[in-house]
Amino acid sequence: MSRQTRRTFLKRAAASAGVAATFTIAGTKASGKVLGANDTIRLCVAGINGRGRNHLDAFASMDDVQVTHLVDPDSRLFESRAESVRKRDRMLPKCHQDIREALDDKQLDAVSVASTNHWHSLLTVWSCQAGKDVYVEKPCSHNVFEGRKCVEAARKYKCIVQHGTQQRSSGGRAAEMAAIHAGKYGKLLVSKAYCCKPRWSIGFKEPKAPPKELDFNLWLGPAPMQKYHENLVHYNWHWFWDTGNGDMGNQGVHEMDVARWGVKDSTLPKSVWGMGGRWVDGPDFKDQGETPNMELCVYDYGETLVVFETRGLVNKHKDFPFKVANEFYTTEGVIRGGKFQPKTGGKTYDVEIEPVHVTDGGAFGSFIKCVRSRKVEEVNGEIEQAHYSAALCHLGNISYRLGEQVPFSQKPPGTGDNEQIAESFETIKANIQAIGVDLGKATYKLGPVLKFDPEKEKFIGNAAADKLLTREYRKPFVVPENV
C-alpha cells in the first residue's frame, strides 16, 4: 500500500470505479515517499485504555496530524475517547474493535500501538505489511521470536518503527551513555538497573461472562482461549504469562533499555540466570497473579554484567521505598543520577557530557518527524534496539520460569564474587522478611544459568528454554515465521 495524497487517491479511485478494494495481510509494501511538512499524517491508535489515552492526546494535539481511527476490543471506551480526540482535532475518529478494519484505509499513514503486551508484535507486523509506520509501546514483543519478526517486517516493508522507551529521546541520557562508552570514568564492569514499584496482591476474580461490549476473542488474540475474569481486563493482565511479562517487561523494560545501552555496541548476552518469586500480603503469599514481583536477573556480556533488580513489595515500609533507577559501576567508581562517585572516596561531581544529537520533539514528536523524513537512522528507539532490550526481559523470565524452589540458605550464582549481585540478593531477602516471611522456612525459585547464542538468538543445548522463545499461536492471530 503506497502513501498517497488525497488527490492521488481520488484519481485512482475514479479510474477503478466499481472495483472494491480489500485489505489483505500479505504482499503490500510502503513506497517510502517523503511526506511534506504540510501533509497531514493520518494515524490510528490501537489500544485506547491507560497508556493509549496518552497516545491519542499527544497525537491529536499535534499540528498536521489527525487521529482518524481508534481501535480497541472494548467498545465501552469508544464514546469518551472519540470525544477526547474531537475536542483537540475537531473531528470524530472512526472506532473499530478489529485493527484490520482500520488497516483497510489506504489513506492511513501510521499506527500507534498501546494494547496489551501479547498484541504488540502482531499489530506491528500487520501494520508494516499494510504499509503503515508504527509507534509501538514497550515491550515491542511478548517473546524473543516476535521481536525479531518486528525487525524483519520493518525492514521488508521499509517502515519507520519506533519503540516506547522514551529515554531514547532524551539528549541528556544519550550524552551520559556516550560518556560511559568513551571510558571517561573507567571501564564499565556492572550496568545495574532497578524496577521497584508497588506490585502487591491483585486478589482473586472468579470467571464470569465477559461484558457484551467486549470482544473477548479479539482481546485474547494470540493468547490461548480461556475464561474471562476481571483481573485480565484492563490492567492486571501484566501479571499473567499468557498476556504480560511481569514488571520487568512493564516498567522494567525502560530501565533495562538504559542498562543495555550503557554496554557499548551490545546486542544479547552470552548467558543469563534469574531468581525470585511472588509474595504479596504477608507470609501466606498467594493471589491470582503468575509473574514474580520479586526478581533478580543477571546477564553476562563478557567484560560487563547487566544486573536487574525488580521488587514490588515497596512503599509500605520505610526501608523499602519506590526506586526506579540505573547505576553504572566502573573500574574507577560509580555513576548514578548523573553524578560520578570515585572509588577513592573523593567528592561526587556531575558527569561531564558533550551534547549528543537525538531527534527532537520527544518520543511522539520525533516519531512524526521520522514518518515525514523516512530516515531510519534518525529514529529514537528504533525497532532493532527495541528488540534487544525487550528480549533481555524475556530471557531473564525464561530462566526464572525454568527454575526450581530452593531454600534461601542457597545463594544464587555470583553472590560470592560480585558485590552488586550480592547486594541485590540481600535486599530482596530483607524486603521479603519485612512483610513477615520466615526465610528459614520459605523458598525461592532459582533458575538455571542458560548459555545463549546472540547471533542465532537461540539458547545453547537447552530445548526447554528454546521453546519459551516463542509460543503456540491461536489462529488467525499468528505472528508469521515469514513476514
C-alpha positions as CSV (number, residue, x, y, z in Angstrom):
1,M,0.0,0.0,0.0
2,S,1.6,3.2,-1.1
3,R,1.5,6.5,0.7
4,Q,-0.6,9.0,-1.4
5,T,-2.2,12.4,-1.2
6,R,-6.0,12.6,-1.1
7,R,-6.0,14.0,-4.7
8,T,-4.0,11.0,-5.9
9,F,-6.2,8.6,-4.1
10,L,-9.4,10.1,-5.6
11,K,-7.9,10.0,-9.1
12,R,-7.1,6.3,-8.7
13,A,-10.5,5.6,-7.1
14,A,-12.2,7.2,-10.1
15,A,-10.1,5.2,-12.5
16,S,-11.1,2.0,-10.9
17,A,-14.8,2.8,-10.1
18,G,-16.8,-0.2,-9.3
19,V,-13.8,-2.2,-8.0
20,A,-13.9,-2.8,-4.3
21,A,-10.6,-2.6,-2.5
22,T,-9.9,-5.0,0.3
23,F,-7.0,-5.3,2.7
24,T,-5.1,-8.5,2.9
25,I,-2.3,-9.0,5.4
26,A,0.3,-10.0,2.9
27,G,2.3,-8.7,0.0
28,T,1.9,-5.0,0.5
29,K,4.8,-2.6,0.7
30,A,5.3,1.0,1.8
31,S,6.6,3.3,-1.0
32,G,9.0,5.2,1.1
33,K,7.5,8.5,-0.1
34,V,8.7,11.5,1.9
35,L,5.7,13.4,3.4
36,G,6.0,17.2,3.2
37,A,5.8,19.5,6.2
38,N,2.3,20.5,5.3
39,D,0.9,17.0,4.5
40,T,-1.4,15.7,7.2
41,I,-0.4,12.4,8.8
42,R,-3.4,10.2,9.5
43,L,-2.9,8.0,12.4
44,C,-4.6,5.1,14.2
45,V,-4.3,4.5,18.0
46,A,-4.7,0.8,18.8
47,G,-5.4,0.2,22.5
48,I,-7.1,3.2,24.0
49,N,-7.2,2.4,27.7
50,G,-4.5,3.5,30.1
51,R,-1.3,4.4,28.2
52,G,-3.4,4.6,25.0
53,R,-5.0,7.8,26.3
54,N,-1.6,9.4,26.4
55,H,-1.0,8.4,22.8
56,L,-4.3,9.8,21.4
57,D,-4.0,13.0,23.5
58,A,-0.4,13.6,22.2
59,F,-1.0,12.9,18.6
60,A,-4.4,14.7,18.4
61,S,-2.8,17.8,19.8
62,M,-0.2,18.0,17.0
63,D,-0.5,20.2,14.0
64,D,-0.9,18.4,10.7
65,V,-1.6,15.1,12.5
66,Q,-5.1,13.6,12.6
67,V,-6.2,10.7,14.7
68,T,-8.5,9.2,12.2
69,H,-9.1,5.7,13.8
70,L,-9.3,4.3,17.3
71,V,-9.1,0.5,17.9
72,D,-9.9,-1.5,21.0
73,P,-11.8,-4.8,21.6
74,D,-13.7,-3.0,24.3
75,S,-16.3,-0.7,22.7
76,R,-17.2,0.8,26.1
77,L,-14.2,3.1,25.6
78,F,-15.2,4.5,22.2
79,E,-17.5,7.4,23.1
80,S,-15.3,9.0,25.6
81,R,-12.1,8.5,23.7
82,A,-13.5,9.7,20.4
83,E,-14.9,12.8,22.1
84,S,-11.5,13.5,23.6
85,V,-10.0,13.4,20.1
86,R,-12.8,15.6,18.7
87,K,-12.1,18.3,21.3
88,R,-8.4,18.5,20.1
89,D,-8.7,17.6,16.5
90,R,-12.2,19.0,15.7
91,M,-13.2,15.7,14.1
92,L,-14.5,12.4,15.3
93,P,-12.3,9.3,14.5
94,K,-13.7,6.1,13.3
95,C,-13.9,3.4,16.0
96,H,-13.2,-0.3,15.5
97,Q,-12.8,-3.4,17.6
98,D,-10.7,-5.1,14.9
99,I,-7.4,-3.4,13.7
100,R,-7.8,-5.0,10.3
101,E,-10.8,-2.7,9.5
102,A,-8.6,0.4,10.1
103,L,-5.7,-1.1,8.1
104,D,-8.1,-1.2,5.1
105,D,-7.9,2.6,4.9
106,K,-5.4,3.4,2.2
107,Q,-5.1,7.0,3.5
108,L,-3.9,5.8,6.9
109,D,-0.2,6.6,7.4
110,A,0.7,5.3,10.8
111,V,-0.4,3.2,13.8
112,S,0.4,3.8,17.4
113,V,0.2,0.6,19.5
114,A,-0.7,0.8,23.1
115,S,-2.5,-2.5,23.5
116,T,-1.8,-5.4,25.8
117,N,1.8,-6.8,25.5
118,H,0.7,-10.0,23.8
119,W,-0.7,-8.0,20.9
120,H,2.2,-5.6,20.4
121,S,4.2,-7.6,17.8
122,L,1.2,-8.8,15.8
123,L,-0.2,-5.3,15.5
124,T,3.3,-4.1,14.4
125,V,3.7,-6.8,11.8
126,W,0.2,-6.4,10.4
127,S,0.7,-2.6,10.2
128,C,4.0,-2.9,8.4
129,Q,2.5,-5.3,6.0
130,A,-0.2,-2.8,5.3
131,G,2.5,-0.1,4.6
132,K,1.9,1.8,7.9
133,D,4.6,3.3,10.1
134,V,4.4,2.2,13.7
135,Y,5.0,3.6,17.2
136,V,4.8,0.6,19.5
137,E,4.7,0.7,23.2
138,K,7.2,-1.2,25.4
139,P,7.9,-4.0,25.3
140,C,7.7,-4.3,21.5
141,S,7.3,-8.1,21.9
142,H,5.8,-10.7,24.2
143,N,8.6,-13.1,23.4
144,V,12.0,-13.1,21.6
145,F,10.8,-14.6,18.3
146,E,8.2,-11.8,17.9
147,G,10.7,-9.0,18.4
148,R,12.9,-10.3,15.6
149,K,9.8,-10.6,13.3
150,C,9.0,-6.9,14.0
151,V,12.6,-6.0,12.9
152,E,12.2,-8.1,9.7
153,A,8.8,-6.6,8.9
154,A,10.1,-3.0,9.4
155,R,13.0,-3.7,7.0
156,K,11.0,-5.6,4.4
157,Y,8.2,-3.0,4.1
158,K,10.5,0.0,4.6
159,C,8.5,1.2,7.6
160,I,9.5,3.6,10.4
161,V,9.0,1.7,13.7
162,Q,9.8,3.4,17.0
163,H,9.7,1.9,20.5
164,G,8.0,3.5,23.5
165,T,11.2,3.6,25.6
166,Q,11.2,7.3,26.0
167,Q,14.6,7.8,27.4
168,R,16.0,7.2,23.9
169,S,14.5,10.6,23.1
170,S,16.5,12.3,25.9
171,G,19.6,14.2,24.8
172,G,20.9,14.2,28.4
173,R,20.6,10.4,28.7
174,A,22.2,9.9,25.3
175,A,25.1,12.1,26.3
176,E,25.6,10.2,29.6
177,M,25.7,7.0,27.6
178,A,28.3,8.5,25.2
179,A,30.5,9.4,28.3
180,I,30.3,5.9,29.6
181,H,31.1,4.4,26.2
182,A,34.1,6.7,25.9
183,G,35.5,5.3,29.1
184,K,35.9,8.8,30.7
185,Y,35.1,7.3,34.1
186,G,36.7,3.9,33.7
187,K,35.8,0.6,32.1
188,L,32.2,-0.4,32.7
189,L,32.0,-3.5,34.9
190,V,28.4,-3.7,36.0
191,S,25.4,-1.9,34.5
192,K,22.7,-2.2,37.2
193,A,19.0,-1.3,37.0
194,Y,16.2,-1.2,39.5
195,C,12.4,-1.5,39.0
196,C,10.9,-1.2,42.5
197,K,7.3,-0.1,42.3
198,P,4.3,-1.2,44.4
199,R,3.1,-4.5,43.0
200,W,1.1,-6.1,45.8
201,S,-1.8,-8.5,45.8
202,I,-4.4,-8.4,43.0
203,G,-6.6,-10.9,44.9
204,F,-8.8,-13.3,43.0
205,K,-11.5,-12.7,40.5
206,E,-13.9,-15.5,39.6
207,P,-14.6,-16.5,35.9
208,K,-17.7,-14.9,34.5
209,A,-19.2,-13.9,31.2
210,P,-17.4,-11.0,29.6
211,P,-19.2,-7.7,29.1
212,K,-21.3,-7.7,25.9
213,E,-19.4,-4.6,24.7
214,L,-16.0,-6.5,24.9
215,D,-15.0,-8.8,22.1
216,F,-13.0,-11.2,24.4
217,N,-12.0,-13.4,21.5
218,L,-10.2,-10.4,19.9
219,W,-8.8,-9.3,23.2
220,L,-7.2,-12.7,23.7
221,G,-5.9,-12.7,20.1
222,P,-2.6,-14.7,20.0
223,A,-3.2,-16.0,23.6
224,P,-4.8,-19.4,24.3
225,M,-8.6,-19.4,24.7
226,Q,-9.5,-19.1,28.4
227,K,-12.3,-17.9,30.6
228,Y,-12.8,-14.2,31.2
229,H,-12.2,-12.7,34.6
230,E,-11.8,-9.1,35.8
231,N,-8.1,-9.5,36.7
232,L,-7.4,-9.6,33.0
233,V,-9.2,-6.6,31.7
234,H,-8.0,-3.8,31.9
235,Y,-4.6,-3.8,33.8
236,N,-3.7,-6.9,35.8
237,W,-3.1,-8.8,32.6
238,H,0.5,-7.7,33.2
239,W,0.9,-10.4,35.9
240,F,-0.2,-13.4,33.7
241,W,2.2,-15.2,31.4
242,D,-0.3,-15.5,28.5
243,T,-0.7,-11.8,28.2
244,G,2.1,-10.0,30.1
245,N,5.8,-10.2,31.2
246,G,5.7,-9.2,34.8
247,D,7.0,-5.8,35.9
248,M,10.4,-6.4,34.3
249,G,8.5,-6.3,30.9
250,N,6.3,-3.4,32.1
251,Q,8.1,-0.6,33.9
252,G,11.3,-2.5,33.9
253,V,12.0,-2.5,30.2
254,H,12.6,1.2,30.4
255,E,15.5,0.7,32.8
256,M,16.6,-2.5,31.0
257,D,17.0,-0.5,27.8
258,V,19.2,2.1,29.6
259,A,21.2,-0.7,31.3
260,R,21.9,-2.4,27.9
261,W,22.5,1.0,26.3
262,G,25.4,1.5,28.7
263,V,27.1,-1.6,27.4
264,K,28.7,-0.2,24.2
265,D,27.5,-1.9,20.9
266,S,25.7,-4.6,22.9
267,T,23.0,-6.9,21.5
268,L,22.2,-10.0,23.5
269,P,24.2,-11.7,26.3
270,K,26.4,-14.9,26.4
271,S,24.3,-16.2,29.3
272,V,21.5,-15.4,31.7
273,W,20.1,-16.5,35.0
274,G,17.1,-15.4,37.1
275,M,15.7,-15.9,40.6
276,G,12.7,-14.7,42.6
277,G,9.1,-15.4,43.5
278,R,5.7,-13.9,44.1
279,W,5.0,-12.6,47.6
280,V,2.1,-10.3,48.2
281,D,0.5,-9.5,51.6
282,G,2.5,-11.5,54.2
283,P,3.7,-15.0,54.9
284,D,0.7,-16.6,53.1
285,F,1.7,-15.2,49.8
286,K,-1.0,-16.3,47.3
287,D,-3.1,-14.4,44.8
288,Q,-4.2,-14.9,41.2
289,G,-1.1,-13.4,39.6
290,E,1.6,-15.7,38.0
291,T,4.6,-13.5,37.3
292,P,7.2,-12.7,40.0
293,N,7.0,-9.4,41.9
294,M,10.5,-10.0,43.4
295,E,13.1,-10.9,40.8
296,L,16.9,-10.7,40.2
297,C,18.4,-11.4,36.8
298,V,22.0,-11.3,35.7
299,Y,23.2,-11.1,32.1
300,D,26.8,-11.9,31.0
301,Y,28.3,-9.6,28.3
302,G,31.9,-10.8,28.9
303,E,33.7,-7.8,30.4
304,T,30.4,-6.3,31.7
305,L,27.5,-7.7,33.7
306,V,23.9,-6.4,33.5
307,V,22.2,-6.8,36.9
308,F,18.5,-6.2,37.1
309,E,16.6,-6.0,40.4
310,T,12.8,-6.0,40.5
311,R,11.0,-5.5,43.8
312,G,7.3,-5.0,44.1
313,L,7.0,-5.1,47.9
314,V,7.7,-1.4,48.3
315,N,6.1,1.8,49.8
316,K,4.7,0.1,52.8
317,H,7.9,0.0,54.8
318,K,10.3,3.0,55.3
319,D,13.4,0.8,54.5
320,F,12.0,-0.2,51.1
321,P,10.8,2.8,49.1
322,F,9.9,3.3,45.4
323,K,13.1,3.0,43.3
324,V,13.3,3.2,39.5
325,A,16.9,3.9,38.5
326,N,20.1,2.9,36.7
327,E,23.7,2.7,38.1
328,F,27.0,2.2,36.3
329,Y,29.9,0.6,38.2
330,T,33.3,1.1,36.6
331,T,36.9,0.4,37.4
332,E,37.1,4.0,38.8
333,G,33.8,4.4,40.7
334,V,30.0,4.6,40.1
335,I,27.7,6.8,38.0
336,R,24.2,7.3,39.4
337,G,21.8,10.1,38.9
338,G,24.1,11.9,36.5
339,K,26.9,12.1,39.1
340,F,30.2,10.2,39.5
341,Q,31.4,8.9,42.8
342,P,35.1,7.9,42.6
343,K,36.2,4.7,44.4
344,T,38.8,6.7,46.2
345,G,36.1,8.3,48.2
346,G,36.6,11.8,46.7
347,K,34.0,14.3,46.1
348,T,31.0,13.4,44.0
349,Y,30.7,15.5,40.9
350,D,28.5,15.9,37.8
351,V,29.2,13.6,34.9
352,E,30.9,15.8,32.2
353,I,29.0,15.3,29.0
354,E,29.2,16.6,25.4
355,P,25.9,17.3,23.5
356,V,24.6,14.3,21.5
357,H,22.1,14.5,18.8
358,V,18.7,12.9,19.2
359,T,15.7,13.7,17.0
360,D,13.8,16.4,18.9
361,G,10.1,16.5,19.7
362,G,10.1,14.0,22.5
363,A,9.1,10.4,21.9
364,F,5.9,11.1,19.9
365,G,7.0,14.2,18.1
366,S,10.3,12.6,17.0
367,F,8.3,9.7,15.6
368,I,6.2,12.0,13.4
369,K,9.3,13.8,12.2
370,C,10.8,10.4,11.0
371,V,7.5,9.5,9.4
372,R,7.9,12.6,7.3
373,S,11.7,12.2,6.6
374,R,11.8,8.4,6.2
375,K,15.3,8.5,7.9
376,V,15.5,5.3,9.9
377,E,18.8,6.4,11.3
378,E,17.0,9.4,13.0
379,V,14.5,7.2,14.9
380,N,14.9,7.4,18.7
381,G,14.5,3.8,20.0
382,E,14.4,2.2,16.6
383,I,12.9,-1.3,16.4
384,E,16.1,-3.4,16.4
385,Q,17.4,-1.7,19.6
386,A,13.9,-2.2,21.0
387,H,14.0,-5.9,20.2
388,Y,17.3,-6.4,22.0
389,S,16.1,-4.6,25.2
390,A,12.7,-6.3,25.3
391,A,14.5,-9.7,24.6
392,L,16.6,-9.2,27.8
393,C,13.4,-9.1,29.8
394,H,12.2,-12.3,28.2
395,L,15.5,-14.1,28.6
396,G,15.6,-13.4,32.4
397,N,12.0,-14.5,32.7
398,I,12.7,-17.8,30.8
399,S,15.4,-18.7,33.3
400,Y,13.1,-17.9,36.2
401,R,10.3,-20.0,34.7
402,L,12.5,-23.0,34.3
403,G,13.7,-22.7,37.9
404,E,13.3,-24.9,41.0
405,Q,12.3,-24.0,44.5
406,V,15.4,-23.8,46.8
407,P,15.9,-22.6,50.4
408,F,17.2,-19.0,51.0
409,S,20.3,-20.5,52.5
410,Q,21.3,-21.5,48.9
411,K,22.8,-18.4,47.3
412,P,22.4,-17.7,43.5
413,P,25.4,-17.6,41.2
414,G,27.9,-14.7,41.6
415,T,26.9,-13.6,45.1
416,G,30.3,-14.6,46.3
417,D,32.2,-12.8,43.5
418,N,30.2,-9.7,42.7
419,E,29.2,-7.0,45.2
420,Q,26.2,-5.7,43.2
421,I,24.7,-9.2,42.8
422,A,25.2,-10.0,46.4
423,E,23.7,-6.6,47.5
424,S,20.6,-7.2,45.4
425,F,20.1,-10.7,46.8
426,E,20.4,-9.5,50.4
427,T,18.0,-6.6,49.7
428,I,15.4,-9.0,48.3
429,K,15.7,-11.2,51.3
430,A,15.3,-8.3,53.7
431,N,12.4,-6.9,51.8
432,I,10.6,-10.3,52.0
433,Q,11.3,-10.6,55.7
434,A,9.8,-7.1,56.2
435,I,6.4,-8.4,55.3
436,G,6.6,-11.3,57.8
437,V,8.0,-14.1,55.8
438,D,10.2,-16.5,57.7
439,L,13.2,-17.1,55.4
440,G,14.2,-20.2,57.4
441,K,11.0,-21.9,56.2
442,A,10.4,-20.1,52.9
443,T,11.9,-20.9,49.5
444,Y,12.5,-19.0,46.3
445,K,12.7,-20.1,42.6
446,L,16.2,-20.3,41.3
447,G,16.6,-20.5,37.5
448,P,19.4,-22.3,35.7
449,V,22.3,-20.4,34.1
450,L,21.3,-20.5,30.4
451,K,24.0,-20.2,27.7
452,F,22.9,-18.1,24.8
453,D,24.0,-17.6,21.2
454,P,23.4,-13.8,20.4
455,E,23.7,-14.2,16.7
456,K,21.3,-17.1,16.3
457,E,19.1,-15.8,19.1
458,K,18.8,-19.3,20.5
459,F,19.9,-21.0,23.7
460,I,22.8,-23.4,23.5
461,G,21.8,-27.0,24.3
462,N,18.5,-26.3,26.0
463,A,15.4,-27.3,24.1
464,A,13.1,-26.4,27.1
465,A,14.4,-22.8,27.1
466,D,14.2,-22.5,23.3
467,K,10.5,-23.5,23.5
468,L,9.9,-20.4,25.6
469,L,11.5,-18.1,23.0
470,T,8.1,-18.2,21.1
471,R,4.6,-19.5,21.8
472,E,1.8,-21.6,20.3
473,Y,-0.4,-19.0,18.4
474,R,-4.1,-19.2,18.2
475,K,-5.3,-18.9,14.6
476,P,-5.8,-16.5,12.9
477,F,-3.8,-14.4,15.4
478,V,-0.4,-15.8,14.3
479,V,2.9,-13.9,14.2
480,P,4.2,-15.4,11.0
481,E,7.6,-17.0,10.5
482,N,7.8,-15.3,7.1
483,V,6.6,-11.7,7.5
